[in-house]
Amino acid sequence: MDRLPVFKALGDNTRYAIYLEVARAESPVTTSEIADALDLHANTVRPHLERMRDAGLLVVETTAQGQVGRPQHRWSLAPDAPSLGLEPSAFRLLARLIAAVVAQSGVDEDDIAAIGRDYGSSLPAAPRRATYPSCVRAVEVAMGELGFDPVVGEDGGVATVLFTRCPFRELAEAYPDVVCPLHRGLVEGVAGAAGGGVVRRFGTLADRDPCQADLVPA
């Protein structure tokens, strides 16, 4: 999904609140249900929903069961809409339980990072031309698609990728020795597969906020 229309669509506070309401719902919700939940008028909510539909964030089902003369619209997330950390609660619970199990098992951080590297190396993030700029771009694209909202800066031949949003933040703060090595492995896997650069240093949330990775030419 093109990220620019998504950012524009969710840049409005009211629209973002509406998106959260739809994302958290267990089943498609009507315009009036969204309006009632947010204490807004349906006429206020309706254009925001349509804007997000046009951006590819929402899909709508239309039935003839609404008020006389007006069909009823039921809204839900589009299949490829970003989750923004709003996966169903069962998935969040499962992730927390798995992280707790791993933390108690005493698995070495390097072994955890290796799992992240394996997955990161399989991500189709960017053309793999084995050049340093392509490597940095591959990390930026891959982490952006995973929801980390990366920002890249360069100084003295070192590209620093700031991860301005951590989609795993709640788990990372609770289980940093599990989640942060996985994130490091993901970045290292993408960089290794792209070629041309390596991760020289990875700063977790425990080191700084936001976390970041320094990439240098291989």
CYANA upper distance limits for C-alpha pairs under 8 A (distance plus 0.5 A):
  1 MET  CA     80 ASP  CA      7.70
  1 MET  CA     81 ALA  CA      8.15
  2 ASP  CA      6 VAL  CA      7.49
  3 ARG  CA      7 PHE  CA      6.66
  4 LEU  CA      8 LYS  CA      6.73
  5 PRO  CA      9 ALA  CA      6.45
  5 PRO  CA     55 ALA  CA      6.38
  6 VAL  CA     10 LEU  CA      6.63
  6 VAL  CA     55 ALA  CA      6.79
  6 VAL  CA     57 LEU  CA      7.86
  7 PHE  CA     11 GLY  CA      6.20
  8 LYS  CA     12 ASP  CA      8.18
  9 ALA  CA     15 ARG  CA      7.75
  9 ALA  CA     16 TYR  CA      8.49
  9 ALA  CA     51 ARG  CA      7.26
  9 ALA  CA     52 MET  CA      6.42
  9 ALA  CA     55 ALA  CA      7.22
 10 LEU  CA     15 ARG  CA      6.43
 10 LEU  CA     16 TYR  CA      5.45
 10 LEU  CA     19 TYR  CA      8.27
 10 LEU  CA     52 MET  CA      8.42
 11 GLY  CA     15 ARG  CA      8.00
 11 GLY  CA     16 TYR  CA      7.42
 12 ASP  CA     16 TYR  CA      6.59
 13 ASN  CA     17 ALA  CA      6.71
 14 THR  CA     18 ILE  CA      6.78
 15 ARG  CA     19 TYR  CA      6.68
 15 ARG  CA     48 HIS  CA      6.17
 15 ARG  CA     49 LEU  CA      8.09
 16 TYR  CA     20 LEU  CA      6.74
 17 ALA  CA     21 GLU  CA      6.79
 17 ALA  CA     38 LEU  CA      8.44
 18 ILE  CA     22 VAL  CA      6.86
 18 ILE  CA     34 ILE  CA      7.43
 18 ILE  CA     38 LEU  CA      8.22
 18 ILE  CA     45 VAL  CA      8.10
 18 ILE  CA     48 HIS  CA      8.35
 18 ILE  CA     49 LEU  CA      8.16
 19 TYR  CA     23 ALA  CA      6.53
 20 LEU  CA     24 ARG  CA      6.54
 20 LEU  CA     86 LEU  CA      8.45
 21 GLU  CA     25 ALA  CA      6.87
 21 GLU  CA     34 ILE  CA      7.28
 21 GLU  CA     37 ALA  CA      8.46
 22 VAL  CA     28 PRO  CA      7.88
 22 VAL  CA     29 VAL  CA      7.25
 22 VAL  CA     34 ILE  CA      8.01
 22 VAL  CA     75 TRP  CA      7.40
 22 VAL  CA     76 SER  CA      6.39
 22 VAL  CA     77 LEU  CA      7.35
 23 ALA  CA     76 SER  CA      7.55
 23 ALA  CA     77 LEU  CA      6.68
 23 ALA  CA     83 SER  CA      8.32
 23 ALA  CA     86 LEU  CA      6.98
 24 ARG  CA     86 LEU  CA      7.07
 24 ARG  CA     87 GLU  CA      8.48
 24 ARG  CA     88 PRO  CA      7.87
 25 ALA  CA     29 VAL  CA      7.59
 26 GLU  CA     88 PRO  CA      8.45
 27 SER  CA     76 SER  CA      7.76
 28 PRO  CA     74 ARG  CA      5.79
 28 PRO  CA     75 TRP  CA      5.52
 28 PRO  CA     76 SER  CA      5.32
 29 VAL  CA     33 GLU  CA      6.74
 29 VAL  CA     34 ILE  CA      7.31
 29 VAL  CA     73 HIS  CA      8.47
 29 VAL  CA     74 ARG  CA      5.40
 29 VAL  CA     75 TRP  CA      5.69
 29 VAL  CA     76 SER  CA      7.29
 30 THR  CA     34 ILE  CA      6.89
 30 THR  CA     72 GLN  CA      7.47
 30 THR  CA     73 HIS  CA      6.00
 30 THR  CA     74 ARG  CA      4.83
 30 THR  CA     75 TRP  CA      6.59
 31 THR  CA     35 ALA  CA      6.68
 31 THR  CA     42 ALA  CA      6.73
 31 THR  CA     45 VAL  CA      7.46
 31 THR  CA     46 ARG  CA      7.13
 31 THR  CA     72 GLN  CA      8.48
 31 THR  CA     73 HIS  CA      6.93
 31 THR  CA     74 ARG  CA      7.33
 31 THR  CA     75 TRP  CA      7.92
 32 SER  CA     36 ASP  CA      6.52
 32 SER  CA     42 ALA  CA      6.11
 33 GLU  CA     37 ALA  CA      6.66
 34 ILE  CA     38 LEU  CA      6.82
 34 ILE  CA     42 ALA  CA      8.48
 34 ILE  CA     45 VAL  CA      8.09
 35 ALA  CA     39 ASP  CA      6.26
 35 ALA  CA     40 LEU  CA      5.22
 35 ALA  CA     41 HIS  CA      6.18
 35 ALA  CA     42 ALA  CA      5.79
 35 ALA  CA     45 VAL  CA      6.69
 36 ASP  CA     40 LEU  CA      6.78
 36 ASP  CA     41 HIS  CA      8.13
 40 LEU  CA     44 THR  CA      7.11
 40 LEU  CA     45 VAL  CA      7.43
 41 HIS  CA     45 VAL  CA      7.04
 42 ALA  CA     46 ARG  CA      6.49
 43 ASN  CA     47 PRO  CA      7.85
 44 THR  CA     48 HIS  CA      7.88
 45 VAL  CA     49 LEU  CA      6.85
 46 ARG  CA     50 GLU  CA      6.85
 47 PRO  CA     51 ARG  CA      6.59
 48 HIS  CA     52 MET  CA      6.85
 49 LEU  CA     53 ARG  CA      6.66
 49 LEU  CA     58 LEU  CA      8.02
 50 GLU  CA     54 ASP  CA      6.66
 51 ARG  CA     55 ALA  CA      6.87
 52 MET  CA     56 GLY  CA      6.86
 52 MET  CA     57 LEU  CA      5.79
 52 MET  CA     58 LEU  CA      6.34
 53 ARG  CA     57 LEU  CA      6.04
 53 ARG  CA     58 LEU  CA      5.04
 53 ARG  CA     59 VAL  CA      6.38
 53 ARG  CA     60 VAL  CA      8.20
 54 ASP  CA     58 LEU  CA      8.49
 56 GLY  CA     78 ALA  CA      7.05
 56 GLY  CA     81 ALA  CA      7.59
 57 LEU  CA     77 LEU  CA      6.56
 57 LEU  CA     78 ALA  CA      5.80
 57 LEU  CA     80 ASP  CA      8.19
 57 LEU  CA     81 ALA  CA      5.56
 57 LEU  CA     82 PRO  CA      8.29
 58 LEU  CA     75 TRP  CA      7.13
 58 LEU  CA     76 SER  CA      6.16
 58 LEU  CA     77 LEU  CA      5.02
 58 LEU  CA     78 ALA  CA      5.13
 58 LEU  CA     81 ALA  CA      7.91
 59 VAL  CA     75 TRP  CA      6.36
 59 VAL  CA     76 SER  CA      6.09
 59 VAL  CA     77 LEU  CA      6.57
 59 VAL  CA     78 ALA  CA      5.76
 60 VAL  CA     73 HIS  CA      6.70
 60 VAL  CA     74 ARG  CA      5.96
 60 VAL  CA     75 TRP  CA      5.10
 60 VAL  CA     76 SER  CA      7.00
 61 GLU  CA     73 HIS  CA      6.09
 61 GLU  CA     74 ARG  CA      5.57
 61 GLU  CA     75 TRP  CA      7.06
 62 THR  CA     71 PRO  CA      6.87
 62 THR  CA     72 GLN  CA      6.13
 62 THR  CA     73 HIS  CA      5.14
 62 THR  CA     74 ARG  CA      6.95
 63 THR  CA     71 PRO  CA      6.15
 63 THR  CA     72 GLN  CA      5.66
 63 THR  CA     73 HIS  CA      7.01
 64 ALA  CA     70 ARG  CA      8.07
 64 ALA  CA     71 PRO  CA      5.20
 64 ALA  CA     72 GLN  CA      6.47
 65 GLN  CA     71 PRO  CA      6.89
 65 GLN  CA     72 GLN  CA      6.34
 66 GLY  CA     70 ARG  CA      6.60
 66 GLY  CA     71 PRO  CA      5.64
 66 GLY  CA     72 GLN  CA      4.90
 67 GLN  CA     71 PRO  CA      7.33
 67 GLN  CA     72 GLN  CA      7.89
 77 LEU  CA     81 ALA  CA      6.73
 82 PRO  CA    147 GLY  CA      8.25
 83 SER  CA     87 GLU  CA      6.67
 84 LEU  CA    147 GLY  CA      7.40
 84 LEU  CA    167 PRO  CA      7.23
 85 GLY  CA    167 PRO  CA      6.13
 85 GLY  CA    168 PHE  CA      7.94
 87 GLU  CA     91 PHE  CA      6.82
 87 GLU  CA     92 ARG  CA      7.30
 88 PRO  CA     92 ARG  CA      7.30
 89 SER  CA     93 LEU  CA      6.64
 90 ALA  CA     94 LEU  CA      6.58
 91 PHE  CA     95 ALA  CA      6.58
 92 ARG  CA     96 ARG  CA      6.71
 93 LEU  CA     97 LEU  CA      6.67
 94 LEU  CA     98 ILE  CA      6.59
 95 ALA  CA     99 ALA  CA      6.59
 96 ARG  CA    100 ALA  CA      6.64
 96 ARG  CA    171 LEU  CA      7.10
 97 LEU  CA    101 VAL  CA      6.71
 98 ILE  CA    102 VAL  CA      6.72
 99 ALA  CA    103 ALA  CA      6.55
 99 ALA  CA    171 LEU  CA      8.17
 99 ALA  CA    175 TYR  CA      7.18
 99 ALA  CA    178 VAL  CA      7.01
 99 ALA  CA    179 VAL  CA      8.07
100 ALA  CA    104 GLN  CA      6.67
100 ALA  CA    175 TYR  CA      7.80
101 VAL  CA    105 SER  CA      6.61
102 VAL  CA    106 GLY  CA      7.17
102 VAL  CA    107 VAL  CA      6.91
102 VAL  CA    178 VAL  CA      7.49
103 ALA  CA    107 VAL  CA      7.53
103 ALA  CA    175 TYR  CA      7.47
103 ALA  CA    177 ASP  CA      7.66
103 ALA  CA    178 VAL  CA      6.82
107 VAL  CA    111 ASP  CA      7.36
107 VAL  CA    112 ILE  CA      7.56
108 ASP  CA    112 ILE  CA      7.00
109 GLU  CA    113 ALA  CA      6.60
109 GLU  CA    177 ASP  CA      7.15
109 GLU  CA    178 VAL  CA      7.46
109 GLU  CA    181 PRO  CA      6.40
110 ASP  CA    114 ALA  CA      6.61
110 ASP  CA    181 PRO  CA      7.68
111 ASP  CA    115 ILE  CA      7.25
112 ILE  CA    116 GLY  CA      7.28
112 ILE  CA    178 VAL  CA      7.38
112 ILE  CA    181 PRO  CA      6.55
112 ILE  CA    182 LEU  CA      6.32
112 ILE  CA    185 GLY  CA      8.21
113 ALA  CA    117 ARG  CA      6.66
113 ALA  CA    181 PRO  CA      5.27
113 ALA  CA    182 LEU  CA      5.26
113 ALA  CA    183 HIS  CA      7.91
113 ALA  CA    184 ARG  CA      6.80
113 ALA  CA    185 GLY  CA      4.71
113 ALA  CA    186 LEU  CA      7.99
114 ALA  CA    118 ASP  CA      6.72
114 ALA  CA    182 LEU  CA      8.24
114 ALA  CA    185 GLY  CA      6.43
115 ILE  CA    119 TYR  CA      6.96
115 ILE  CA    182 LEU  CA      7.41
115 ILE  CA    185 GLY  CA      7.41
116 GLY  CA    120 GLY  CA      6.41
116 GLY  CA    181 PRO  CA      8.16
116 GLY  CA    182 LEU  CA      5.25
116 GLY  CA    183 HIS  CA      7.04
116 GLY  CA    184 ARG  CA      7.71
116 GLY  CA    185 GLY  CA      4.63
116 GLY  CA    186 LEU  CA      4.93
116 GLY  CA    187 VAL  CA      8.46
116 GLY  CA    189 GLY  CA      7.41
117 ARG  CA    121 SER  CA      6.45
117 ARG  CA    182 LEU  CA      8.35
117 ARG  CA    184 ARG  CA      8.46
117 ARG  CA    185 GLY  CA      4.76
117 ARG  CA    186 LEU  CA      5.39
117 ARG  CA    187 VAL  CA      7.70
117 ARG  CA    188 GLU  CA      6.34
117 ARG  CA    189 GLY  CA      4.36
117 ARG  CA    190 VAL  CA      7.80
118 ASP  CA    122 SER  CA      7.30
118 ASP  CA    185 GLY  CA      8.33
118 ASP  CA    186 LEU  CA      8.14
118 ASP  CA    189 GLY  CA      6.70
119 TYR  CA    123 LEU  CA      7.35
119 TYR  CA    186 LEU  CA      7.02
119 TYR  CA    189 GLY  CA      7.46
120 GLY  CA    185 GLY  CA      7.58
120 GLY  CA    186 LEU  CA      4.83
120 GLY  CA    187 VAL  CA      7.02
120 GLY  CA    188 GLU  CA      7.72
120 GLY  CA    189 GLY  CA      4.78
120 GLY  CA    190 VAL  CA      5.27
121 SER  CA    186 LEU  CA      8.04
121 SER  CA    189 GLY  CA      4.80
121 SER  CA    190 VAL  CA      5.33
121 SER  CA    191 ALA  CA      8.21
121 SER  CA    192 GLY  CA      7.30
121 SER  CA    193 ALA  CA      5.56
122 SER  CA    189 GLY  CA      8.39
122 SER  CA    190 VAL  CA      8.11
122 SER  CA    193 ALA  CA      8.22
123 LEU  CA    142 ALA  CA      7.48
123 LEU  CA    190 VAL  CA      7.37
124 PRO  CA    142 ALA  CA      8.17
125 ALA  CA    138 ALA  CA      5.71
125 ALA  CA    139 VAL  CA      7.75
125 ALA  CA    141 VAL  CA      6.13
125 ALA  CA    142 ALA  CA      5.28
125 ALA  CA    190 VAL  CA      8.03
126 ALA  CA    134 SER  CA      7.94
126 ALA  CA    137 ARG  CA      7.54
126 ALA  CA    138 ALA  CA      5.33
126 ALA  CA    141 VAL  CA      7.38
126 ALA  CA    142 ALA  CA      8.28
126 ALA  CA    194 ALA  CA      8.13
127 PRO  CA    134 SER  CA      7.68
127 PRO  CA    138 ALA  CA      8.00
127 PRO  CA    194 ALA  CA      7.96
128 ARG  CA    134 SER  CA      7.27
128 ARG  CA    135 CYS  CA      8.01
128 ARG  CA    138 ALA  CA      8.37
128 ARG  CA    193 ALA  CA      7.78
128 ARG  CA    194 ALA  CA      5.09
128 ARG  CA    195 GLY  CA      7.33
129 ARG  CA    134 SER  CA      6.87
129 ARG  CA    194 ALA  CA      7.26
129 ARG  CA    195 GLY  CA      7.58
129 ARG  CA    196 GLY  CA      8.39
130 ALA  CA    134 SER  CA      7.32
130 ALA  CA    135 CYS  CA      7.40
130 ALA  CA    194 ALA  CA      6.20
130 ALA  CA    195 GLY  CA      4.50
130 ALA  CA    196 GLY  CA      4.92
130 ALA  CA    197 GLY  CA      8.38
131 THR  CA    135 CYS  CA      6.67
131 THR  CA    194 ALA  CA      8.37
131 THR  CA    195 GLY  CA      6.77
131 THR  CA    196 GLY  CA      4.64
131 THR  CA    197 GLY  CA      7.65
132 TYR  CA    136 VAL  CA      6.84
132 TYR  CA    195 GLY  CA      7.79
132 TYR  CA    196 GLY  CA      4.82
132 TYR  CA    197 GLY  CA      5.55
132 TYR  CA    216 VAL  CA      8.07
132 TYR  CA    217 PRO  CA      5.95
132 TYR  CA    218 ALA  CA      8.00
133 PRO  CA    137 ARG  CA      6.63
133 PRO  CA    196 GLY  CA      8.25
134 SER  CA    138 ALA  CA      6.44
134 SER  CA    194 ALA  CA      7.49
134 SER  CA    195 GLY  CA      8.46
134 SER  CA    196 GLY  CA      7.92
135 CYS  CA    139 VAL  CA      6.87
135 CYS  CA    190 VAL  CA      8.37
135 CYS  CA    191 ALA  CA      6.02
135 CYS  CA    194 ALA  CA      5.70
135 CYS  CA    195 GLY  CA      6.45
135 CYS  CA    196 GLY  CA      6.36
135 CYS  CA    197 GLY  CA      6.19
136 VAL  CA    140 GLU  CA      6.74
136 VAL  CA    159 ALA  CA      7.67
136 VAL  CA    191 ALA  CA      7.85
136 VAL  CA    197 GLY  CA      7.84
136 VAL  CA    215 LEU  CA      7.60
137 ARG  CA    141 VAL  CA      6.58
138 ALA  CA    142 ALA  CA      6.52
138 ALA  CA    190 VAL  CA      7.22
138 ALA  CA    191 ALA  CA      7.50
138 ALA  CA    194 ALA  CA      7.08
139 VAL  CA    143 MET  CA      6.45
139 VAL  CA    187 VAL  CA      6.83
139 VAL  CA    190 VAL  CA      6.44
139 VAL  CA    191 ALA  CA      6.73
140 GLU  CA    144 GLY  CA      6.45
140 GLU  CA    150 PRO  CA      6.43
140 GLU  CA    151 VAL  CA      8.03
140 GLU  CA    152 VAL  CA      7.88
140 GLU  CA    161 VAL  CA      7.80
141 VAL  CA    145 GLU  CA      6.70
142 ALA  CA    146 LEU  CA      6.94
142 ALA  CA    190 VAL  CA      7.89
143 MET  CA    147 GLY  CA      6.90
143 MET  CA    148 PHE  CA      5.95
143 MET  CA    149 ASP  CA      7.51
143 MET  CA    150 PRO  CA      7.03
143 MET  CA    187 VAL  CA      8.16
144 GLY  CA    148 PHE  CA      5.84
144 GLY  CA    149 ASP  CA      5.50
144 GLY  CA    150 PRO  CA      6.37
146 LEU  CA    167 PRO  CA      8.32
147 GLY  CA    165 ARG  CA      7.62
147 GLY  CA    166 CYS  CA      7.63
147 GLY  CA    167 PRO  CA      6.41
148 PHE  CA    163 PHE  CA      5.74
148 PHE  CA    164 THR  CA      6.83
148 PHE  CA    165 ARG  CA      5.31
148 PHE  CA    166 CYS  CA      5.69
148 PHE  CA    167 PRO  CA      6.77
149 ASP  CA    163 PHE  CA      6.32
149 ASP  CA    164 THR  CA      6.05
149 ASP  CA    165 ARG  CA      6.09
149 ASP  CA    166 CYS  CA      8.50
150 PRO  CA    161 VAL  CA      6.61
150 PRO  CA    162 LEU  CA      5.86
150 PRO  CA    163 PHE  CA      4.98
150 PRO  CA    164 THR  CA      6.41
150 PRO  CA    165 ARG  CA      8.17
151 VAL  CA    161 VAL  CA      6.13
151 VAL  CA    162 LEU  CA      5.58
151 VAL  CA    163 PHE  CA      7.06
151 VAL  CA    164 THR  CA      7.55
152 VAL  CA    159 ALA  CA      7.15
152 VAL  CA    160 THR  CA      6.20
152 VAL  CA    161 VAL  CA      5.03
152 VAL  CA    162 LEU  CA      6.77
153 GLY  CA    159 ALA  CA      6.20
153 GLY  CA    160 THR  CA      5.75
153 GLY  CA    161 VAL  CA      7.03
154 GLU  CA    158 VAL  CA      6.03
154 GLU  CA    159 ALA  CA      4.83
154 GLU  CA    160 THR  CA      6.50
155 ASP  CA    159 ALA  CA      7.10
155 ASP  CA    160 THR  CA      8.41
157 GLY  CA    216 VAL  CA      7.36
158 VAL  CA    214 ASP  CA      6.89
158 VAL  CA    215 LEU  CA      6.34
158 VAL  CA    216 VAL  CA      5.70
159 ALA  CA    214 ASP  CA      6.19
159 ALA  CA    215 LEU  CA      5.62
159 ALA  CA    216 VAL  CA      7.04
160 THR  CA    212 GLN  CA      7.25
160 THR  CA    213 ALA  CA      6.20
160 THR  CA    214 ASP  CA      4.98
160 THR  CA    215 LEU  CA      6.80
161 VAL  CA    212 GLN  CA      5.94
161 VAL  CA    213 ALA  CA      5.75
161 VAL  CA    214 ASP  CA      6.90
161 VAL  CA    215 LEU  CA      8.29
162 LEU  CA    210 PRO  CA      6.92
162 LEU  CA    211 CYS  CA      6.74
162 LEU  CA    212 GLN  CA      4.97
162 LEU  CA    213 ALA  CA      7.28
163 PHE  CA    210 PRO  CA      6.34
163 PHE  CA    211 CYS  CA      6.18
163 PHE  CA    212 GLN  CA      6.19
164 THR  CA    210 PRO  CA      5.95
164 THR  CA    211 CYS  CA      8.00
165 ARG  CA    210 PRO  CA      7.76
168 PHE  CA    172 ALA  CA      6.31
168 PHE  CA    179 VAL  CA      8.08
169 ARG  CA    173 GLU  CA      6.50
170 GLU  CA    174 ALA  CA      6.89
171 LEU  CA    175 TYR  CA      6.19
171 LEU  CA    176 PRO  CA      7.89
171 LEU  CA    179 VAL  CA      7.32
172 ALA  CA    176 PRO  CA      5.12
172 ALA  CA    178 VAL  CA      8.04
172 ALA  CA    179 VAL  CA      5.66
172 ALA  CA    180 CYS  CA      6.76
172 ALA  CA    205 LEU  CA      8.31
173 GLU  CA    205 LEU  CA      8.18
175 TYR  CA    179 VAL  CA      6.69
176 PRO  CA    180 CYS  CA      5.82
176 PRO  CA    181 PRO  CA      8.31
176 PRO  CA    205 LEU  CA      8.48
176 PRO  CA    206 ALA  CA      8.21
177 ASP  CA    181 PRO  CA      7.01
178 VAL  CA    182 LEU  CA      7.08
179 VAL  CA    183 HIS  CA      6.85
180 CYS  CA    184 ARG  CA      6.65
180 CYS  CA    204 THR  CA      6.72
180 CYS  CA    205 LEU  CA      8.42
181 PRO  CA    185 GLY  CA      6.52
182 LEU  CA    186 LEU  CA      6.71
183 HIS  CA    187 VAL  CA      6.92
184 ARG  CA    188 GLU  CA      6.69
184 ARG  CA    202 PHE  CA      7.02
185 GLY  CA    189 GLY  CA      6.37
186 LEU  CA    190 VAL  CA      6.77
187 VAL  CA    191 ALA  CA      6.68
187 VAL  CA    199 VAL  CA      8.14
187 VAL  CA    213 ALA  CA      8.45
188 GLU  CA    192 GLY  CA      6.41
188 GLU  CA    198 VAL  CA      7.51
188 GLU  CA    199 VAL  CA      6.55
189 GLY  CA    193 ALA  CA      6.60
190 VAL  CA    194 ALA  CA      6.60
191 ALA  CA    195 GLY  CA      6.53
191 ALA  CA    196 GLY  CA      8.29
191 ALA  CA    197 GLY  CA      6.68
191 ALA  CA    198 VAL  CA      6.49
191 ALA  CA    199 VAL  CA      7.73
192 GLY  CA    196 GLY  CA      8.43
192 GLY  CA    197 GLY  CA      7.72
192 GLY  CA    198 VAL  CA      7.17
195 GLY  CA    218 ALA  CA      8.18
196 GLY  CA    217 PRO  CA      6.32
196 GLY  CA    218 ALA  CA      5.76
197 GLY  CA    215 LEU  CA      6.78
197 GLY  CA    216 VAL  CA      5.97
197 GLY  CA    217 PRO  CA      4.73
197 GLY  CA    218 ALA  CA      4.85
198 VAL  CA    215 LEU  CA      5.98
198 VAL  CA    216 VAL  CA      6.15
198 VAL  CA    217 PRO  CA      6.81
198 VAL  CA    218 ALA  CA      6.00
199 VAL  CA    213 ALA  CA      7.10
199 VAL  CA    214 ASP  CA      6.25
199 VAL  CA    215 LEU  CA      5.06
199 VAL  CA    216 VAL  CA      7.06
200 ARG  CA    213 ALA  CA      8.12
200 ARG  CA    214 ASP  CA      6.09
200 ARG  CA    215 LEU  CA      6.18
200 ARG  CA    216 VAL  CA      6.88
201 ARG  CA    213 ALA  CA      6.27
201 ARG  CA    214 ASP  CA      5.69
201 ARG  CA    215 LEU  CA      7.91
202 PHE  CA    211 CYS  CA      8.18
202 PHE  CA    212 GLN  CA      6.43
202 PHE  CA    213 ALA  CA      4.89
202 PHE  CA    214 ASP  CA      6.91
203 GLY  CA    207 ASP  CA      6.04
203 GLY  CA    208 ARG  CA      6.98
203 GLY  CA    211 CYS  CA      5.80
203 GLY  CA    212 GLN  CA      5.66
203 GLY  CA    213 ALA  CA      6.65
204 THR  CA    208 ARG  CA      6.80
204 THR  CA    209 ASP  CA      8.22
204 THR  CA    210 PRO  CA      8.34
204 THR  CA    211 CYS  CA      5.22
204 THR  CA    212 GLN  CA      7.28
205 LEU  CA    209 ASP  CA      5.80
205 LEU  CA    210 PRO  CA      6.78
205 LEU  CA    211 CYS  CA      5.54
207 ASP  CA    211 CYS  CA      7.87
208 ARG  CA    212 GLN  CA      8.48
